[in-house]
Amino acid sequence: MSGHAAQVKEHMEVVGSDGQHVGTVDHMDGDRIKLTKKDDPDGSGQHHHYIPASSIAAVEGGKVKLSMPADQAKKAATTPGMSR
């Protein structure tokens, strides 16, 4: 796990490089951030989505800041069984 990933805690907000909301951390799952179902990018609220820890630019101010804009992060988020 990278240094940034070790700082990620449950219920932290995940934001894109543009400061826009991507999701809320459910927990770290290996080398991925597991987002809560309520932040399901497909809008159904039925699936957890995952963002690679390698996308973390910083963890500061109680937020996980990604190295990509929120829209791009939401499109890149995967569900279990889908390739990254």
C-alpha positions as CSV (number, residue, x, y, z in Angstrom):
1,M,0.0,0.0,0.0
2,S,1.4,3.4,-0.9
3,G,2.0,6.1,1.8
4,H,-1.2,7.9,0.8
5,A,-3.3,4.8,0.8
6,A,-2.2,4.1,4.4
7,Q,-3.7,7.5,5.4
8,V,-7.2,6.7,3.9
9,K,-9.9,6.2,6.5
10,E,-13.5,5.1,6.5
11,H,-16.0,7.9,5.7
12,M,-13.5,10.3,4.1
13,E,-14.7,12.2,1.1
14,V,-13.0,11.4,-2.2
15,V,-12.6,14.4,-4.5
16,G,-11.2,14.8,-7.9
17,S,-8.3,17.1,-8.8
18,D,-11.0,19.7,-9.6
19,G,-12.3,19.5,-6.0
20,Q,-15.6,17.9,-7.1
21,H,-17.1,15.0,-5.1
22,V,-16.4,11.5,-6.4
23,G,-17.5,9.4,-3.4
24,T,-17.1,8.4,0.2
25,V,-14.6,5.8,1.4
26,D,-16.2,2.6,2.6
27,H,-12.7,1.2,3.3
28,M,-9.4,0.3,1.6
29,D,-9.6,-3.0,-0.2
30,G,-6.0,-4.0,-1.0
31,D,-4.7,-1.5,-3.5
32,R,-8.1,0.1,-4.2
33,I,-10.4,2.5,-2.5
34,K,-13.9,1.0,-2.0
35,L,-16.6,3.6,-2.3
36,T,-19.9,3.4,-0.4
37,K,-22.9,2.2,-2.4
38,K,-24.7,5.6,-2.0
39,D,-22.0,7.1,-4.2
40,D,-22.5,4.5,-6.9
41,P,-21.5,6.4,-10.2
42,D,-24.1,4.6,-12.2
43,G,-26.8,6.1,-9.9
44,S,-28.4,2.9,-8.8
45,G,-27.0,2.9,-5.3
46,Q,-26.7,-0.9,-5.6
47,H,-23.0,-1.3,-6.2
48,H,-19.7,-0.6,-4.6
49,H,-17.2,1.0,-7.0
50,Y,-13.4,0.9,-6.7
51,I,-10.7,3.5,-7.5
52,P,-7.0,2.4,-7.7
53,A,-4.9,3.7,-4.8
54,S,-2.4,4.8,-7.5
55,S,-4.9,7.6,-8.3
56,I,-4.4,9.2,-4.9
57,A,-2.6,12.5,-5.2
58,A,-2.9,13.5,-1.5
59,V,-4.8,12.9,1.7
60,E,-5.3,16.2,3.5
61,G,-8.0,18.1,5.3
62,G,-9.9,14.8,5.9
63,K,-10.3,14.3,2.2
64,V,-8.7,12.0,-0.4
65,K,-7.7,14.0,-3.4
66,L,-7.3,12.2,-6.7
67,S,-4.9,13.0,-9.5
68,M,-7.7,13.2,-12.0
69,P,-10.9,15.3,-12.3
70,A,-14.1,13.9,-10.7
71,D,-15.8,13.1,-14.0
72,Q,-12.8,11.1,-15.1
73,A,-12.6,9.3,-11.8
74,K,-16.2,8.3,-11.9
75,K,-15.8,6.9,-15.4
76,A,-12.7,5.0,-14.4
77,A,-14.3,3.5,-11.2
78,T,-14.9,-0.2,-11.5
79,T,-17.3,-2.7,-10.0
80,P,-16.2,-6.2,-8.9
81,G,-15.7,-8.5,-11.9
82,M,-15.0,-5.6,-14.3
83,S,-11.5,-5.0,-15.6
84,R,-9.8,-1.7,-14.6
